[in-house]
Amino acid sequence: MALMNCPECKGQVSSEAGTCPNCGHPIRPRRQRVGLRILLSIVLIGIGSYLMSASPLMPGAVLYGLFMVVFGGIVLVAVLWSAATS
């Protein structure tokens, strides 16, 4: 837990606080969406994996599946890295 300045009123506020006690400005709005981004990345990787495994049924699906797995993995790593450093 560290003290930081509120982006709105510049008053001292705990980094663990949800809102500033002085003005009520939200302090951590980005962390609320991290779970949703992780879930969407995992769903994207799952769909891509399915497309890669269903390639005999759908010609050309391997490339789309590979793209979705790689893109979902990159997004997942970026979200986790951002959450760990903020």
Number of C-alpha atoms within 10 A of each C-alpha: 7 8 12 14 14 21 12 13 12 12 14 15 18 16 16 12 13 14 17 22 14 13 12 12 15 15 20 14 11 11 12 9 11 16 13 11 15 19 13 15 22 17 15 22 22 16 18 24 18 16 23 21 14 14 15 11 9 11 10 12 18 19 14 16 23 18 17 22 24 15 16 22 17 13 18 21 14 13 17 15 11 13 13 8 6 8
